[in-house]
Amino acid sequence: MEIPIVSKPPPFPLLWEYRSASPAQTIRVGRAIGRACRGGEIILLDGPLGAGKTCLANGIARGLNIEGPLISPTYVILRTYASPRGLKLHHLDFYRLSGDDDLASVGLEDCFGEDAVILAEWPGQCPGAFEEFTLALRLEPLDETVRRIRAYAGTVPSASPLTSLKGLGL
């Protein structure tokens, strides 16, 4: 399965699009996504540097009831957070990896599970990391503060609130 990367649009169905006018709105979208997660989700975050991927990840963490800010895992590749909802959030950043061969040292295989939510930034750096994913989110800066967030379907069930802005309460 081809993983979406920044250089071209994902070859998956577009589920929804949201125009965020501020970091606070991006966090709000993330919070709604986090609230909809039940465990077992793999969410890919794609977009250029400064697009708001980590901001969106912070919102997802808040939706999982994780307190405090997420720290970007750019240098350590993986950070894991416990949610009081009984889930683990594994936040990965593949920006510094140069391909699938680098994945052996990350511990990715330990992240999968029904009690886990995986967020992976820069998935195109390691296209073989995930055979399947739930949702791919692509962030595009439109100006200094405005971002377009597009959600593409992976294996997300059609009944999931992740499939529509209305389902997410946005």
C-alpha positions in Angstrom: 0.0 0.0 0.0 1.4 3.4 -1.0 1.8 5.8 2.0 0.9 9.5 1.3 3.9 11.8 1.1 4.2 15.6 0.8 5.2 15.6 -2.8 1.9 14.3 -4.2 -1.7 13.9 -3.1 -2.6 10.6 -1.4 -4.3 8.0 -3.7 -7.1 7.4 -1.2 -10.6 8.8 -0.9 -10.9 12.2 0.6 -13.2 12.0 3.6 -13.3 15.7 4.7 -11.5 19.0 4.5 -11.3 21.7 7.2 -9.9 25.2 7.0 -8.2 26.1 10.3 -7.7 29.8 10.8 -5.4 29.4 13.9 -3.4 27.0 16.0 -6.3 26.9 18.5 -8.6 25.7 15.7 -6.1 23.1 14.7 -5.9 21.8 18.3 -9.7 21.8 18.3 -9.8 19.5 15.2 -7.1 17.3 16.8 -9.1 17.1 20.1 -12.2 15.9 18.2 -10.1 13.3 16.4 -8.6 12.1 19.7 -12.1 11.8 21.3 -13.2 9.6 18.4 -10.2 7.2 18.8 -11.0 3.9 20.5 -7.7 2.1 20.2 -6.0 0.4 17.3 -5.9 3.5 15.1 -2.9 4.4 13.0 -3.0 8.1 11.9 -0.5 9.5 9.4 0.3 13.2 9.6 1.7 14.7 6.5 2.7 18.2 5.4 5.7 20.5 5.0 7.7 21.9 7.9 5.7 24.3 10.0 2.3 23.0 8.6 1.0 22.3 12.1 1.5 18.5 12.4 2.7 18.7 16.0 0.0 21.2 16.9 -2.6 18.8 15.5 -0.9 15.9 17.5 -1.3 18.0 20.6 -5.0 18.3 20.0 -5.3 14.5 19.5 -3.5 14.0 22.8 -5.9 16.3 24.5 -8.8 14.4 23.0 -7.3 11.3 24.6 -7.3 13.2 27.9 -3.5 13.3 28.0 -2.4 16.3 30.1 0.4 18.6 29.2 1.9 19.4 25.8 3.3 16.7 23.5 7.0 17.2 22.8 8.0 16.7 19.2 9.8 13.4 18.8 11.9 14.7 16.0 15.2 13.8 17.7 14.1 10.7 19.6 11.8 9.4 16.8 9.2 8.0 19.3 7.5 9.3 22.4 4.8 7.3 24.3 2.1 8.8 26.5 -0.4 7.1 28.7 -4.0 8.2 28.5 -6.4 7.9 31.5 -8.8 6.3 29.0 -6.6 3.2 29.1 -4.9 3.9 25.8 -1.3 4.5 24.9 -0.4 7.3 22.4 2.7 6.5 20.4 3.8 9.7 18.6 6.4 9.0 15.9 8.4 11.5 13.7 10.2 9.9 10.8 11.7 13.2 9.5 15.2 12.2 10.4 15.0 8.7 9.1 16.3 7.9 5.7 14.2 4.9 4.9 12.6 1.7 6.0 16.0 0.2 7.1 16.1 2.7 9.9 12.9 1.4 11.4 14.6 -1.6 13.2 16.0 0.7 15.8 12.8 2.6 16.5 10.8 -0.2 18.2 7.8 0.4 16.0 6.7 -3.3 16.3 6.0 -2.7 20.0 3.5 0.2 19.2 0.8 -1.8 17.6 -2.2 -2.9 19.7 -5.9 -2.5 20.4 -5.0 -0.3 23.3 -2.8 2.0 21.3 -3.2 5.0 19.0 -0.3 5.6 16.6 0.5 9.1 15.2 3.2 9.1 12.6 4.6 12.4 11.2 6.5 12.3 7.9 5.3 8.8 6.9 6.7 9.2 3.4 10.2 8.9 4.9 9.5 5.2 5.7 6.9 4.0 3.2 7.0 0.4 4.5 6.3 1.3 8.1 2.6 0.6 7.9 0.8 -2.0 5.8 -2.4 -0.3 6.6 -3.5 2.9 8.3 -6.8 4.2 9.6 -6.6 7.9 8.5 -4.1 10.1 6.7 -4.2 13.7 7.5 -2.5 16.2 5.2 -1.9 19.8 6.4 -1.2 22.6 4.0 -0.3 26.1 5.0 -2.3 28.6 3.1 -0.8 31.6 4.7 0.9 32.5 8.0 -1.9 31.2 10.2 -4.4 29.4 7.9 -4.1 25.7 7.3 -6.1 23.3 5.2 -6.5 19.9 6.8 -7.6 17.1 4.6 -8.5 13.6 5.8 -8.1 10.6 3.6 -9.6 7.2 4.2 -7.4 4.2 5.0 -9.1 1.4 6.9 -11.4 3.7 8.9 -14.8 2.0 9.3 -17.6 3.8 7.5 -19.5 4.1 10.8 -16.6 5.8 12.6 -17.0 9.5 13.6 -13.6 10.0 12.0 -15.2 9.8 8.6 -16.9 13.2 8.7 -16.7 16.7 10.2 -20.2 16.2 11.5 -19.3 12.9 13.2 -16.4 14.8 14.8 -18.7 17.5 16.0 -17.0 20.2 13.9 
